Amino acid sequence: MSAIQETAKSPAKSASSQGFWATSWRYFRRRFFAMAAFYYVIFLGLVAIFSPAIVGTKPIICYYKGNIYFPAMGYFHPSWENAIFTTGDYFNNRYEANLKKNDPDSWAIWPLIRQDPIERVGDDWFEGQKGNPISTEGTPSFQNFFGTSSVGVDVFAQLVHGTRIALLVGFVSMGIASVIGIVIGAVSGYYGGWIDFVLSRFIEVVLCVPTLILVIALLAVVVSPSIWQVVLVIGLTGWTGIARLTRAEFLKIRQIEYVAAAKAMGAGPFRIMFVHILRNALAPILVPISFGIAAAIFTESALSFLGIGADSQTPTWGRVLKEGQDQIRSMWWLSFFPGLAIFTTVLAYNLIGEGIQEATDPRTRDA
């Protein structure tokens, strides 16, 4: 049988076409800086999750008086540190000496670097490890990679644990802002008329007030703001850009035939808005969300720099940067390393947002 006859008998394979998101991901991967920023953000996420195992003075896991404990969980929330070490035997953050003293059979697995993000490590904290230097003597060294603060707190430990706060503020606050912005924008764009008029004027009023000034004003009412209150306030003030873009997309898509078909089949407004229209409008909405995460991290750092952010027991990049403000010549590392962390993180999210914008827009993806 000839090759022509074999070809004629074999059924032709239909070319598989990629969906919108698969195509957008393929174009996104072609952008070197966007992918580098994407991997950098993943790296920051891993640092935030495993920060107690990277640097800290509390054991990751320890055996003490016949039980297994996880004291390092206290870095995520103080109440998660086992009570036996805080109110029972009261170790006062000095685990190595107290474990051996109170229970000779105890053992512990320690973080990679034994430094604390809040307190200065003294000479008696760990066997064979000198206490942290203070003031201008705390230059970067093998013991303190990024140097120490004026009171001897390790800067590297503060930045590693501050990564958790930065990402928490960025993702949670923009999660709140996204929900508010998408709902208001969807209702405004879908219904139109007087509803659109009222909601559009409300968006413009909120947009006219500078975000940082509004956040400072709202936090001034609170006696001692926590990180969660900072996150909530940033989320409640950062939704206007998302709402405006969502409204524009809904105004455009609601005129398309499949929306009319969904109405004819009896679908309700809620289903049409958040099932049929939203998933087709989601690609451009992701761009301001990515930029918003960067803006939220920058806002939190600015608040900490001004002394309005989270409490003093929460390590943040802005607080370290503030400490180096008046000592930029004698203690340059207090400004350089946290400034570099803020700059690279904000830049990474902006590059991701730019990459999403170019990859999802057919007019720019082939440029």
N, C-alpha and C positions, 0 to 999 in steps of 0.2 A: 504493500500500500504506500502510495507516495506521501510526501510530507504535506502536500496541498490538501489531499483527502483527509489526512489526520487532523489538520487544522480546521477543516470544514466540519468534521464530526464533533470535535471538542467544543463545549459551550464557552462562549466568550465571557471572561470575568469582568464584572462591572467595577469600575474604578470607585474606590471608597473615598468619600469626601469627608473632610474633617469638619467638626462643628465650630461655632464661633469662638468658644473659649479655648479649644485646642489650637485653633489657628492663631489666636491672640498670644497664647503662651509660646508658640513657635516663633513668632515675631519678637516677642519680649526677650527670648533667649539669645537673639542675635545682637542685642545691645550689651556691649561689654560692661559699661559702667553701671547699667541697671542691674545686671546679674551680679556684679561685684558688690553692689549695695545690698542686694537681696541676701547674699551669703553672709554679709557682715551683720545684717539684722538677725539672721538665724544664729550667728555666733553670739551676739549680745543676748539673745533669748536663752541660750545654753548657759552663759555666764550668770544670768539672773537666776535661773532655776537651781544651778549647782553652786551658787555663791558661798553657802556655808561650808561646802566641801573644798572650795578653792582656798579661802582664807578665813580664819577665825581662831578663837581660843577655846571654844567649846568642842568637845569630842563629837564626831559624827555618830558614833555608836560606842557605848561603853558597858562593861559588866561591873556592877557595884552591889555588894551585899545580896548576892544571889539573884539579881534581876538585870535585865537588859534595858538600857535607856538610850534615848536619842536627844541629848541636850542641844545639839546644833539647830534643832527645829525652833529654838527660841529666837533665832535670827529672823525667822519669818513673822513670828508674833510672840511677844514676851510670855503670854500665858501658855504657849506650847512647850516652854522649857519645863522639864519635870520638877514638880514641887519639892521633891526631896533635896534638890540642889539649891533651891531659892529660899524656901521657908523652913525646911527640915534641918539638914546639916549646914545649910547656908555656906556655900562655897565662895560666894562673892567673886565669881568668874575666875577663880584660881583652882582649876580642876586638877592639874597634874599632881601638885603637892598634897591636896586634900584626898584624892583617890588613894594614893599610896599610904597616907597617914591613917585614914579611917578603915581601909580594907586592903590589906597586903595582897589579897588574891585578885584584886580588880585589874582590869585591862581596858584599853581604849584605842580606837582608831581615830587619828587626828587629821585635821585639814592639811592640805599641801603646804600652806604657809601659816604659821602661828602668829597672827596679828589680829587685833580687834578693831572694828570700825568706829567704836565709840570711846573706849578707854585707852590710856597709854599702857603698854606692856612694860612692867617693871622688872627689876633684876631677879625677883623671887618667883616669877610666874612659871618659868620653864627652866629645867636643868640644862646648863650649858648655853643658854641664850641670854645675852646682855639686854638690859632695859633700853628702850628707845631713847635716842637723844632728843633734846628739846631746843626750841628757838632756832637760831641760824646754824646750829651744829647738825640739824637733822637733814643733811643733804642726801640725795639718792645714793643708795649703797646696795650691797648684796643682801643685807638684812632688811632694808626698807627700800624697795625698788623705786618708788616714786617719792622718797623722802618722808618726812614727818611734819606734822603741824607745829605751831608754836608751843603747844603743850605736850607734844610727843606722840600724838595719835598717827598711826600709819596712813598715809594718803592712798596707797594702793588698796588697802582694805576698804577705805571709805568709797573709792570709785567702784570697786567690784560690787559691794552691797548697794551702792547708789544706782547701779544699773537696774536692779530690781524695781526701785522706785521710779526711775525714768520710764521704763517700759510699762509699768503699771499705770502711771499717769497718762501716757500716750494712748494705750489701747482701751482702757476702761473709760476715760473721759470722751474719747472719740466714739466709743460704743454708745454712750449716752447721747452724744450729739447726733450720731447717725440716726438713731431711732426717732429723735425729735424732728430732725431736719427732713427725713424721708416721709414721715407721717404728715407733717404740715405741708411740705411741697407736693405730696401726692394728692391730698385733699384739695389744695388750692388749684393745682393743674387739672385735675379730673372734673371737678364741678364747675369751675369758672364762675362768671357772674359776680354777684355781690360777695360770695364766699372768697373768691379769688382776690377781690378788691381789699377786703378787710385783712386777710392774711398777708397779702403783699405789703400793705402799709405797716403791719406789725413787724414783718421781717425788716423793712427799711428803718424803722425806729430802733430796733435792736442793733442793726448794722451800723447806725450812725454813732453809737457809743463805743469808744475804744475798748477793746476786750480787756487789756491789762488794767485799765483804770476801773472798769466795771468789776473785775475780779477782786482788786484791792478793796473797793468799796464794800463788796459783799462779805469779804473775809474780815473786814474791820468790825463787823457786827459780832463776830464770834470771838469769845474770850481767848480760847486756846485752840486754834484750828489744827486738826489732824490731817494726815495725808488724804484720807477719804473725803473730807470736806473740801479740800483743794481740788480733788478729782471731780467731785460733784459740781462745784462752781465752774470749773473750766468746761465741763460737759454741757452745762446749762447756758453757756455763753458762746459756744463755738459751733453752733448748728446752722447759722444763717447761710453760709455759702453752699452747704449741702441742700438746704431747702430751696434756694433759688434755682440751682441746677436741676433738682428733681422736678420742680414745677415746670421748667422749660421742656424737659423731656416728656412729661406727661401731656403737656399741651400739644406737642408734636405727635405723640404716638396714639393719643385717644381718637385721632381722625382716621387711623388705619383700619382696613377692612376686617381684620380678625377681631378687633374690639367690637365692631358692630355685630359680627357673627356670634360672639360670646353673649352679647346682650340679647340677641334673637333666640339663643338657646336657653335663656332664663337665668344666666349667671348674675349674681348680685354685685353691687358696687364694690364691696370689700374684696370679693374674689377677682373681679376684673382689675382692680387697682394693684393688689399685692401678689397676684399669681400671673396674670396675663401681661400686664404692662410693666410692672417693676422689674421682672427678670430680663426684659428686653431693654430697659433703661439703666440697668445696674452698672454696665461697663463705664460710662462717663462719670457716674456718681462715685466710683472707687477712687478717682483722681483727687478730688478735694478731701476725701477721707485720709488718703496717704499724706497729703500736704498738711492736713489737720493734726495728724499724729506728731509730725515734726514741730508744728506750732505749739502743741500742748506741752511737749518736752521743753521747748524753749521758754514757754510761759512759766512752767513750774520752776525752772532754773532761775528765771528772773525774779520770781517771788522769793525763792530761798536766798538769792543774792541780796534782796532788799530786807530780808529778815521777817517776811510775812508768811512764809511757807509752812511746812510741817514742823512738828515739835523738835526740840534739840536732840532727842534720842533717836531720830531718824536720819541716817547718813544720806545726804543728797549732794549732787555735783555742784549746785549753786552755792551751797553753804561753804564748801571747800574753796570755791572761787572767791567768795566774799572775804574769807580769812586772808587770802593773798593780796587783796586790794591795796592795803596800806604797806605791804612789805614786798612789792613786786621786784625790787632790786636785790634785797638781802635774801629773800626766800622765793625765788622765781618759780620753783616747782609747784607752789600752791596755786599759781595762776595758769601755768603752762599745761599741766596734765588734765585738770578738770575742763579747762577751755578747749583742749583738743578733743576730749570725750564728747562734749556738747556739740562742737562743730562737726565732727565726723558723723555723729548720730543724726543730727538734723539734715546734714547733706545727704546721707544715705536714704532717708525717707523721701526727700525731694527728688532724688534720682529715680527712686522706685515709682513715684507718682508721675514723673516725666515719661518713664518707660511705659507705664500703663497707658498713658494718654496717647503715645505714639503707636503702641501695638494694637490698641482697640479702635483707632480711627483709620479707616481705609484710605483717607486722603493723605496721611502722613506715614503710614507703616512701610510703604515702599520707597520712601525718600532716602 
